[in-house]
Amino acid sequence: MSHSLIIASNNAHKVTEIQALIGDDFILKTLAEIGFDADIPETGTTLTENALIKARHIYAQFGQDCFADDSGLEIEALNMEPGVYSARYAGEPVNHQKNNEKVLQALDGKSNRKAYFRTVIALILAGKEYLFEGKIEGEIQTHLTGINGFGYDPIFKPTGYDKTFAEMDLLEKSTISHRGIAVEKLANFLKSI
């Protein structure tokens, strides 16, 4: 028998990707499918806090098993910025092009371009909280390259690869990405219970 699990997202691609990884024992429901269309304020100062805020909000309102994630880019030379502020690094509204330009400008002339993409998933199952993290190391390029993906994908080249996330196809990126790593940990946990 399948068990439903709310994902605090309406991103259809993310839902399809995660559903494929967790199998048929859990059926994902998006926020739209449960009739939730309000914004959940992400007031945390860490990725973990924001993931927990979103998951706790949905659990408190609907009393159903759920999970939420938060992701960010952390750059060593920028004191691990933009981090939790990755989506709105260049201000409101969210603008990926401006975010990338701000990062490139801030790193201009810096030799240390080491960076990390990190995802934290907060799961609430039968009232208990669980956390899963995925992290991938790489470096920030000096210019935008590639047309796939979104966000900082055109400037992030993962360690061990000769191309940016934006130059990879979806399957290649998802098998090595921070979100893919975190989702795999979540999927393995759900299959083990």
Buried (B, 14 or more C-beta within 10 A) or exposed (E): EEEEBBBBBEEEEBBEBBBEBBEEEBEBBBBEEBEBEEEBEBEBEEBBBBBBBBBBBBBEBBEEBBBBBBBBBBBBBBEBBBBBBBBBBBEEEEBBEBBBBBBBEBBEEEEEBEBBBBBBBBBBBEEEEBBBBBEBEBBBBEEBBBEBBEBBBBBBBBEEBEEBBBBBEEEBBBEBBBBBBBBBBBBEBBEEE
